[in-house]
Amino acid sequence: MSDVRLKYGVLAPEGLAKLRELEHYLNNGAGIEASLRELVRLRVSLVNGCEFCVRFHTAELKKVNETAERIAGLEAWRNSELFSKRERAALAWAEAVTNIQDGHAPDAVYQAVREQFTDVETVNLTLLVATINTWNRISIALGTHSSHGSGVPA
């Protein structure tokens, strides 16, 4: 979306500040490595069709030295050997939580996550998925007019 509907960063700065606080927590000590955080953010943004977020998280993956092959392969990750079991579990969980209407996060997907992530990491991964979904929905619904310090639409 290129048109800005509302300057939400100006209109609701306190609410967006809370989202940025959650992002800060997730980026600093949530137990999920930087490349995996960005793979999840990019995958969810691809699923949701958030052009701004796709561009941003692709750039973030490059900053953490992610390969072009893995970035390009994210669209078809299920059919790729480029991703570890941990990454595959996280990506499946991210899709299940993003598309919650498609089966309410199936038990098999949850079990795969639980095999790769601790209790705390599972909660933090779910927060990560929920947060990028929130940013995607804000950007898609209201337009992207600027970015705050961490590059998420404001």
Buried (B, 14 or more C-beta within 10 A) or exposed (E): BEEEEEEBBEEBEEEBEEBBEBBEBBBEEBEBEBBBBBBBBBBBBBBBEBBBBBBBBBEBBEEEEBEEEBBEBBEEBEEBEBBEEBBBBBBBBBBBBBBEEEEEBEEEBBEBBBEBBEEEBBEBBBBBBEBBBEBBEBBBEBBBBEEBEEBBBB
